[in-house]
Amino acid sequence: MRSYKKFACATALCAGIGLAGNAMAANQVVVSVTSDPIQSKTTCGKAGDWSIEFDAGSLLEHGDSITADLPYTSADERATLCRDIDIILARGADYETAGDTGTAWESAADGDLPTTAAASPVYEIVDGAIGSSVSAGGGVFFHVTGTAGSQRVTIDIIGDGGVGTLTVGPDAGDKLIVHFLDQKTYGGADNIYTDTVLAGTYADVATLADNTYCINVSKHSSNLVNVSIDSAKFTFNPSVEVAHTVPPESYSLVNCAKQATGYIPLGELADPQAGADTCNAFDNDDADGSSSGFCAGHTNSNNLLMIQRTDDILDGVNYQIQLEITVNDETGDNGVYWTNDDLVVMVDADTTEMCDEDALTTGSAVTTFANLDGGAPNYAGYTATGTTDTAGDAPAAADCTPTNKIVTLLTDANNLSVNGTDDDTIWVSIPAMNYDPTKVEAGDVVGVKVTLLQAPCGVLLTENFEIGTFDCPAAGSSQSLTFPYFTNMSGDSYWDGIVITNLGSTAGTATITVYEADGDTGTMTAAVGANSQYVNLLSAMVASMTVGGSGDGVLGNATVYITVTTDFSADGFAMIAKAATGESMGYLPRAN
C-alpha cells in the first residue's frame, strides 16, 4: 500500500513560519513532498509528488530559483535522477525560450487568475486572490528541469518577456500552492507542457511520465531518501523526505520444459546477374508460440519468453515491456532488426499451460488482456526506435537490405488486465526479425535484452534471452563421450546407470560401445529425441548388445568403461550405487 508523509519543516522553523505568516511573510516557502515506497537498490523508481506553497507578500520574478538535491556522499554512495525532467507550468501551450514569451500566470486584474479562492490541477489559491502587482510584460512561468544521472531538480521562475512578476496577496492569509511532478496529466489552461521536438516552444501537454519524479537508489544505502532544498531568495524547510525503501519484488524468466534455441540460416544478397535475396525473416514464436524461419531440423523448441513474479502475484499497475535486440550480447545496430510484426502479450497463473504451445495457439484457459490498440490478435502498441524511428519492415519479404532499422521496442503502458487473484506470469510473443548479411556472420548469437518496467519509472526485471545462432550446422555432425569407469554390467552388488543427453533440437542416434577389463566388447545404438535424454541401467542394456572382443564372451563379469558417439551435440552423466546401503557416486563424461 502506498504511504504518504508530508514534511513542512522542523519545529523551530515551523514556529518561525507561523509568526512570519501572520505578518505577511514575504518570500516564505513550504516545500511538501509525499514519501513514496521505492524498491531497495532499484535503478529507477517513482519518488514523491511535489508542491510548493508561497505565502502572502511573496514576489515571484524573473531569475528566482529553487534547487532540490538528492543525497551524494561519493560515487559509491548516492541517489540520482533516472529520467530527464523538462516541463513548463504555464497558462497556455505557447511558451518560447526565445524571449521568454507566452501565456504566463498573471494577476487577477489581468483576468488570468481568479479573484476568489479557487483551485486547479496545477495551482491552488488559498483564502484570497493573487495581487495586482505585475510589472510590464505580464506574469511568470515555472520551469522545472533535471538531468538523469545527476542529483538536482531546479525550479526556475521565468518572468514573461524576461521582466514579468507575480505577487501573492494582498491579504495576510493568501497563499499560492503549485503542484508538479505528481504523475498527473491535464487539459486546457493551467497546464504542464513539454517541448518534445526540441524546437524551443513548449507546446505539448506533458505526459504522465514527463510529470513524474523518478530516481535511482541502486547506490543508496539508507532506507530514507531526503532532498536538500536551497534558494538565494526564498526561505523554507531545508530538507524533505521524498521516498523510503521497501524490499525489492522478485521476478525471473520461466524455463519451459524441453526449451532450446535454434539455428538461423545465413542468407545472402542476390547474385548481381540474377536471382533473389535469401535473407528470410525469422520468428522465435509466432502468435501461436511456434517458431519459423530457422534451419531445417534445428528450429527453436518451446523457447518462450515468460516473466514470472516469484514472491507474489502481479500487481494491478501499469506495465511496460522493452525489447532490445542483441548480437553476441551487444545492443545497438549490429545487423538484426525488428519487423513490423505484432507484439502479443498474455497473462496467466499456470506456467505449465503457458509453456504448452497448443494452449497458446487456441488461447484455451489462458487469460488475455484487452487489445492495447484495438487490433487483433492481442498485441501491444509500441514505440519503435533505431536508426529510423518508425515501424520495422514487413517480415515476409526475403530482403537482405532492411530499410527501417529498428532495434528497440517499448510497449505502451497498460495494466495487462491482471486479475488480482492469481496471475503471476507474463508471456511475451517476440516479433519476427530481419537481418543484414553484411553485418552478421556464422556463429553470431541473436538475443533480446528484455526489461519489465512499472510505468512510468520502475525497473522490475532486466534479463538476456537467447533466440538462436546464425548459420545451419553441417549435416552429420557428431560428438564422442567417454565414461571411464563402471563396476560391471551385471547389476549384482552394485548398480550402474548411464545418461546420454541430446542438446540439439533434432532427434539423433547414439552408438554405445562397452569395453570390459577381460577383453569383451559390446555395441548397441539408442535413439535420443531432440532435447531429451537416454537413461538406462547397464544391466538392462546387456540384452541389446552385440558382443565381440577377445574375452570370454560374457558381458557383466568385469569392470568396464564406455564410449558414446552421437550425431548430435551431447552431454551425459554416470551413476554408481551400492544396492545394499545406497552409497552412491556420479560423474560427468569426458568430451573427446
C-alpha positions in Angstrom: 0.0 0.0 0.0 1.3 3.4 -0.9 2.1 5.5 2.2 2.3 9.3 2.4 4.3 11.6 4.6 4.3 15.4 4.4 7.2 17.2 5.8 6.9 21.0 6.2 9.8 21.8 8.5 11.4 21.3 11.9 9.5 22.5 15.0 11.5 25.7 15.5 11.3 26.6 11.8 7.6 25.9 11.7 7.1 28.3 14.6 9.0 30.9 12.7 6.9 30.4 9.6 3.7 30.7 11.6 4.7 34.0 13.2 6.1 35.4 10.0 3.0 34.3 8.1 0.7 36.2 10.4 2.7 39.3 9.5 2.6 38.6 5.7 5.9 36.8 5.5 7.1 37.7 2.1 9.0 35.1 0.1 8.2 32.4 2.7 8.0 29.0 1.1 7.0 25.5 2.3 8.1 22.6 0.1 6.0 19.4 0.6 6.7 16.0 -1.0 4.9 12.7 -0.4 7.3 9.9 0.7 6.7 7.1 -1.7 7.8 3.4 -1.2 10.6 2.6 -3.6 12.2 -0.8 -4.1 15.6 -1.1 -2.4 18.5 -0.8 -4.8 16.3 -0.2 -7.8 17.9 1.6 -10.8 14.7 3.5 -11.4 11.6 4.0 -9.3 8.9 6.7 -8.6 9.6 9.1 -5.7 7.2 11.6 -4.2 4.7 14.2 -5.5 5.8 17.8 -5.1 4.0 21.0 -4.1 5.4 24.5 -3.2 3.4 26.9 -1.1 4.2 30.7 -1.4 3.0 32.9 1.5 1.2 36.2 1.1 3.5 39.0 0.0 5.9 36.7 -1.9 7.2 38.3 -5.0 7.9 35.9 -7.9 10.1 37.4 -10.5 12.4 36.5 -13.4 15.6 34.8 -12.2 14.3 33.4 -8.9 15.3 29.8 -8.4 14.8 26.9 -6.0 17.0 23.7 -6.1 16.4 20.3 -4.6 19.4 17.9 -4.4 19.3 14.2 -3.8 22.0 12.8 -1.4 25.6 12.5 -2.6 28.4 11.2 -0.4 30.6 9.6 -3.0 30.4 7.9 -6.4 29.5 4.7 -4.4 27.0 6.3 -2.0 24.4 8.5 -3.8 21.0 8.7 -5.3 20.4 10.2 -8.7 17.6 11.1 -11.2 16.9 8.2 -13.6 14.8 10.3 -16.1 15.3 13.7 -17.5 12.8 16.4 -16.4 12.0 19.4 -18.6 8.5 20.9 -18.0 6.9 24.3 -18.1 4.0 25.3 -15.8 2.0 27.9 -17.8 -1.4 29.2 -18.8 -1.0 28.1 -22.4 0.9 25.9 -24.8 3.0 28.7 -26.3 6.0 29.4 -24.0 9.0 30.1 -26.2 12.6 30.1 -24.9 13.5 32.8 -27.3 12.4 35.9 -25.4 10.7 34.0 -22.6 7.3 34.8 -24.0 3.9 33.0 -23.9 0.7 32.9 -21.9 2.0 33.4 -18.4 0.4 33.3 -15.0 -0.7 36.9 -14.3 -2.7 38.8 -11.7 -6.4 38.7 -11.1 -6.6 42.2 -12.6 -5.4 40.8 -15.9 -8.0 38.1 -15.8 -5.6 35.2 -15.9 -6.2 34.0 -12.3 -9.5 34.1 -10.3 -10.1 36.8 -7.8 -11.5 34.5 -5.1 -10.4 31.2 -3.5 -10.1 28.6 -6.2 -8.1 25.5 -7.3 -6.8 23.9 -10.4 -4.8 20.7 -11.1 -1.6 22.8 -11.2 -2.1 25.6 -8.6 -4.3 26.5 -5.7 -5.2 29.9 -4.4 -6.0 29.8 -0.7 -8.1 32.4 1.2 -7.8 35.2 -1.2 -6.6 36.4 -4.5 -3.4 37.0 -6.4 -2.3 40.6 -6.1 -2.2 43.0 -9.0 1.5 43.9 -8.6 2.6 42.9 -12.1 5.3 44.7 -14.0 5.2 45.5 -17.7 5.0 42.4 -19.8 2.9 40.2 -17.6 3.4 37.4 -15.2 5.6 34.3 -14.7 6.2 30.7 -15.8 7.7 27.9 -13.7 10.4 25.8 -15.5 11.2 22.5 -13.8 14.4 20.7 -15.0 16.7 17.8 -14.1 19.2 15.6 -15.8 19.3 11.8 -15.5 22.4 10.8 -13.6 22.5 14.0 -11.6 21.2 14.9 -8.1 19.5 18.2 -8.8 16.0 19.3 -9.7 15.8 23.1 -10.4 12.6 25.2 -10.3 13.2 28.4 -12.2 10.8 31.3 -12.2 10.8 33.0 -15.6 9.2 36.4 -16.0 7.1 36.9 -19.1 9.3 38.6 -21.6 12.2 38.4 -19.1 10.6 41.1 -16.9 7.2 39.8 -15.7 6.4 39.3 -12.0 3.7 37.9 -9.8 2.9 38.9 -6.2 0.9 36.7 -3.8 -1.7 38.6 -1.7 -2.8 41.1 -0.8 -4.4 39.6 2.4 -2.3 38.0 5.2 -3.9 34.6 4.7 -3.4 34.4 1.0 -1.3 31.6 -0.4 -0.3 30.2 -3.8 0.4 26.5 -3.9 1.9 25.0 -7.1 1.7 21.2 -7.8 4.1 19.3 -10.1 6.0 16.0 -10.6 2.8 14.3 -9.3 2.1 11.8 -12.1 -0.9 13.8 -13.3 -1.9 15.0 -16.7 -4.2 17.8 -17.5 -6.1 19.6 -20.3 -6.9 23.2 -21.1 -5.3 26.1 -19.3 -3.3 25.9 -16.1 -1.3 23.1 -17.6 2.1 21.5 -17.7 3.9 21.5 -21.1 7.0 20.0 -22.8 9.0 20.6 -25.9 9.0 17.1 -27.5 10.6 18.2 -30.7 13.2 20.5 -29.1 12.1 23.4 -31.2 12.1 26.0 -28.4 8.4 26.1 -27.9 6.7 24.2 -25.0 3.5 23.3 -27.0 2.9 19.7 -26.0 0.8 18.7 -23.0 3.1 16.8 -20.6 2.5 13.0 -20.3 2.3 11.1 -17.0 5.9 10.1 -17.5 7.0 13.7 -18.1 5.4 14.8 -14.9 6.9 12.1 -12.6 9.9 12.2 -10.2 12.0 9.1 -11.0 15.1 8.3 -9.0 17.9 5.7 -8.9 18.8 4.3 -5.4 21.0 1.4 -6.5 23.9 3.1 -4.7 21.9 4.5 -1.8 22.3 2.5 1.5 19.8 4.4 3.8 16.2 3.3 3.9 15.2 7.0 3.7 15.8 9.3 0.7 15.9 13.0 1.5 16.4 16.0 -0.7 18.2 19.3 0.4 16.3 22.5 -0.6 18.1 25.7 -1.3 17.4 29.2 -2.8 19.2 32.5 -2.8 15.9 34.3 -2.2 13.2 32.2 -0.6 13.3 30.8 3.0 11.8 27.4 3.6 12.2 23.9 5.2 15.8 22.8 4.3 15.2 19.1 3.8 12.3 16.8 2.9 11.9 13.0 2.5 10.9 12.0 -1.0 11.0 8.2 -0.7 11.5 5.3 1.7 12.9 1.9 0.5 11.0 -1.3 0.7 12.2 -4.9 -0.1 12.5 -5.5 -3.8 10.0 -7.6 -5.7 11.2 -10.8 -7.2 10.9 -11.6 -10.9 12.6 -14.2 -13.1 12.3 -15.8 -16.6 10.4 -19.1 -16.8 12.3 -22.1 -18.2 9.8 -24.2 -20.1 10.3 -28.0 -20.3 12.5 -29.0 -23.3 13.2 -25.4 -24.0 16.0 -24.9 -26.6 17.3 -22.3 -29.0 17.8 -23.0 -32.7 19.9 -22.0 -35.7 19.2 -19.3 -38.3 20.0 -19.7 -42.0 22.6 -17.1 -43.0 21.2 -15.8 -46.3 23.0 -13.7 -48.9 22.3 -10.8 -51.3 21.0 -11.7 -54.8 23.5 -12.5 -57.5 24.3 -9.4 -59.5 23.3 -11.2 -62.7 20.1 -12.8 -61.5 18.4 -14.4 -58.5 16.7 -13.2 -55.4 17.8 -12.3 -51.9 17.6 -15.2 -49.4 17.6 -13.3 -46.1 14.2 -14.6 -44.8 12.8 -13.2 -41.6 13.0 -15.5 -38.6 10.4 -15.6 -35.8 11.2 -17.1 -32.4 7.5 -17.7 -31.7 4.6 -16.8 -34.0 1.4 -15.7 -32.2 0.8 -19.4 -31.5 4.1 -20.0 -29.8 5.8 -22.0 -32.6 8.9 -20.8 -34.4 9.6 -20.2 -38.1 12.5 -19.2 -40.4 15.1 -21.4 -38.7 17.3 -24.1 -40.1 15.5 -27.4 -41.1 15.9 -29.8 -38.2 17.3 -27.1 -36.0 14.3 -24.9 -35.1 13.7 -23.4 -31.6 11.9 -25.7 -29.2 9.5 -24.2 -26.7 11.7 -21.2 -26.5 9.1 -18.9 -25.0 9.8 -15.6 -23.2 7.8 -15.7 -19.9 8.3 -13.4 -17.0 7.1 -14.6 -13.6 6.8 -12.8 -10.3 8.1 -15.4 -7.8 7.3 -13.7 -4.5 3.6 -12.8 -5.0 1.0 -12.2 -7.7 1.3 -9.4 -10.3 0.2 -6.0 -9.0 -2.6 -4.2 -10.8 -0.3 -1.4 -12.0 0.7 -0.2 -15.5 3.5 -2.2 -17.0 5.8 -1.6 -20.0 7.9 -4.2 -21.7 11.1 -3.1 -23.5 12.8 -5.5 -26.0 16.3 -4.6 -27.3 17.9 -6.9 -30.0 21.3 -8.1 -29.1 24.0 -9.7 -31.2 26.6 -11.5 -29.1 25.1 -9.8 -26.0 25.7 -6.3 -27.5 22.8 -3.9 -28.0 22.7 -1.3 -30.8 22.8 -1.5 -34.6 24.5 -4.9 -35.1 22.7 -6.0 -38.2 19.5 -7.6 -36.8 16.2 -5.6 -36.8 12.6 -5.8 -35.7 9.9 -6.2 -38.3 6.5 -4.6 -38.0 5.1 -7.9 -36.6 2.6 -7.9 -33.8 3.9 -8.0 -30.2 1.5 -10.3 -28.4 1.2 -10.4 -24.6 -0.8 -12.7 -22.3 -1.0 -13.1 -18.5 -1.9 -16.2 -16.5 -1.1 -18.2 -13.4 -0.4 -21.6 -14.9 3.1 -21.6 -16.3 2.8 -25.3 -17.3 -0.1 -24.5 -19.6 1.5 -21.3 -20.9 4.6 -23.4 -21.8 2.2 -25.6 -23.9 2.3 -24.3 -27.5 -1.1 -25.8 -28.1 -2.6 -23.7 -25.3 -1.1 -20.6 -26.7 -2.4 -21.5 -30.2 -6.0 -21.8 -29.0 -6.0 -19.4 -26.1 -7.6 -22.1 -24.1 -7.7 -21.2 -20.4 -5.1 -18.5 -21.0 -6.2 -15.1 -19.8 -5.5 -12.4 -22.4 -5.8 -8.7 -21.8 -7.8 -6.3 -23.9 -6.2 -5.2 -27.1 -3.9 -2.3 -26.4 -4.6 -0.6 -29.7 -7.9 -2.2 -30.7 -6.4 -4.7 -33.2 -6.4 -8.4 -33.4 -4.8 -10.6 -32.1 -4.0 -9.2 -28.7 -0.9 -7.2 -29.4 0.7 -4.2 -27.8 1.0 -0.8 -29.2 4.7 0.1 -29.1 7.2 2.8 -29.8 10.0 1.7 -32.2 13.4 3.2 -32.1 16.6 2.7 -34.1 18.4 4.5 -36.9 14.8 5.4 -38.1 12.1 5.8 -35.5 9.3 4.1 -37.3 7.8 0.7 -37.7 10.1 -2.0 -39.0 9.9 -3.6 -42.4 7.4 -6.3 -43.2 8.7 -9.8 -42.1 7.6 -11.7 -45.2 10.0 -10.5 -47.9 13.4 -12.1 -48.3 15.0 -8.8 -48.1 18.8 -8.6 -47.3 18.8 -4.8 -47.1 16.4 -3.7 -44.3 15.2 -0.1 -44.6 13.8 0.7 -41.2 16.5 -0.5 -38.8 14.5 -0.8 -35.6 16.4 -2.3 -32.6 14.3 -1.4 -29.6 10.5 -1.8 -28.9 8.8 -0.2 -25.9 5.2 -1.1 -25.3 2.6 1.4 -24.2 1.8 1.5 -20.5 -1.0 -0.9 -19.7 -2.3 -2.9 -16.7 -2.4 -6.1 -18.7 -5.9 -6.8 -17.2 -4.1 -8.7 -14.3 -6.9 -10.4 -12.4 -5.5 -9.6 -8.9 -6.2 -13.2 -7.8 -3.5 -15.5 -9.1 -2.0 -14.1 -12.3 1.8 -14.1 -11.8 3.3 -14.6 -15.3 3.5 -12.5 -18.4 4.1 -14.2 -21.8 5.6 -12.0 -24.5 5.5 -13.2 -28.1 8.7 -11.8 -29.6 8.1 -10.3 -33.0 9.9 -11.6 -36.1 13.3 -10.2 -37.1 15.1 -9.2 -40.3 18.8 -9.0 -40.8 21.6 -7.6 -42.9 24.0 -10.4 -44.0 26.8 -7.8 -44.5 26.8 -7.1 -40.7 26.4 -10.6 -39.2 28.4 -13.8 -39.7 28.2 -17.5 -38.9 28.4 -18.1 -35.2 26.8 -14.8 -34.1 24.2 -15.3 -31.4 21.0 -13.3 -31.6 19.1 -12.5 -28.4 16.8 -10.0 -26.7 17.5 -7.8 -23.7 14.1 -7.8 -22.0 13.2 -5.2 -19.4 9.9 -5.3 -17.4 9.1 -1.8 -16.1 6.4 -0.4 -13.9 5.3 2.7 -15.7 6.4 5.4 -15.8 9.6 4.5 -14.0 10.5 1.4 -12.1 12.7 -1.4 -13.4 11.4 -4.8 -12.2 13.5 -7.1 -14.3 16.3 -7.0 -16.9 17.5 -10.3 -18.4 19.0 -11.5 -21.7 17.0 -14.1 -23.6 18.7 -16.1 -26.4 16.9 -16.6 -29.8 19.4 -18.5 -31.9 22.8 -18.7 -33.7 23.4 -17.8 -37.3 24.3 -20.5 -39.9 22.9 -24.0 -40.1 25.0 -26.8 -38.6 26.7 -29.2 -41.1 24.7 -32.4 -41.7 26.1 -35.4 -39.8 27.9 -33.5 -37.1 28.9 -35.8 -34.3 30.4 -35.9 -30.8 32.2 -38.5 -28.7 32.0 -39.0 -25.0 34.0 -41.3 -22.7 32.7 -42.7 -19.4 36.0 -44.1 -17.9 34.6 -46.4 -15.2 31.7 -48.6 -14.1 31.8 -51.5 -11.7 30.3 -54.0 -14.1 27.2 -54.6 -16.2 25.7 -57.4 -14.0 23.8 -55.3 -11.6 24.5 -57.6 -8.6 26.0 -55.8 -5.5 26.3 -52.5 -7.4 24.0 -51.0 -9.9 25.4 -48.8 -12.7 23.5 -46.3 -14.8 24.1 -44.0 -17.7 22.5 -40.8 -19.1 23.1 -39.5 -22.6 21.6 -36.1 -23.3 20.8 -34.7 -26.7 21.5 -30.9 -26.5 20.2 -30.3 -30.0 16.8 -29.5 -31.4 16.8 -32.6 -33.7 16.4 -36.2 -32.8 19.6 -38.3 -33.3 21.3 -41.6 -32.6 23.9 -42.6 -30.0 26.2 -45.5 -30.6 27.3 -47.1 -27.3 30.4 -49.3 -27.0 31.5 -51.0 -23.8 35.0 -52.3 -23.1 35.4 -54.9 -20.3 38.7 -55.4 -18.5 38.7 -59.1 -19.6 38.7 -58.1 -23.3 35.0 -58.4 -24.1 33.2 -55.6 -26.0 29.6 -54.8 -26.6 27.9 -52.4 -29.0 24.4 -51.0 -29.4 22.6 -47.9 -30.7 19.9 -45.8 -29.0 17.6 -43.2 -30.4 17.6 -39.9 -28.4 14.9 -37.4 -29.0 15.6 -33.7 -29.5 16.4 -32.0 -26.2 15.9 -35.3 -24.5 17.8 -38.0 -22.6 18.5 -41.7 -22.9 18.5 -43.1 -19.4 19.2 -46.8 -18.6 20.9 -49.3 -16.2 23.8 -51.1 -17.7 22.3 -54.4 -16.6 19.2 -53.6 -18.7 21.4 -52.9 -21.8 23.2 -56.2 -21.9 20.5 -58.0 -23.9 20.7 -55.3 -26.7 24.5 -55.5 -27.0 26.3 -57.2 -29.9 29.2 -59.0 -28.1 32.7 -59.1 -29.5 36.3 -58.7 -28.4 38.8 -61.3 -27.1 37.4 -62.1 -23.7 35.2 -65.0 -22.5 32.2 -63.7 -24.5 30.2 -62.8 -21.4 29.3 -59.2 -20.5 28.9 -58.3 -16.8 31.8 -60.1 -15.1 34.4 -57.4 -15.2 34.9 -53.7 -14.7 34.0 -51.6 -17.8 34.4 -48.3 -19.5 32.1 -46.9 -22.2 32.4 -44.7 -25.2 29.4 -43.0 -26.9 29.4 -41.5 -30.4 26.5 -39.3 -31.4 25.3 -37.4 -34.4 24.1 -34.5 -32.2 25.6 -32.2 -29.6 25.7 -34.3 -26.4 26.4 -34.5 -22.7 25.9 -37.2 -20.1 26.2 -38.5 -16.6 27.3 -41.7 -14.9 25.8 -43.1 -11.6 27.1 -45.9 -9.5 25.4 -47.1 -6.2 25.8 -50.0 -3.7 22.4 -51.8 -3.7 22.6 -52.8 0.0 23.4 -49.5 1.6 22.5 -46.9 -1.1 26.0 -45.4 -1.1 26.5 -43.7 -4.4 28.6 -41.5 -6.6 28.3 -39.9 -10.0 30.4 -38.1 -12.6 30.4 -36.3 -15.9 31.9 -37.9 -19.1 34.9 -36.6 -20.9 34.1 -34.9 -24.3 36.5 -36.1 -27.0 
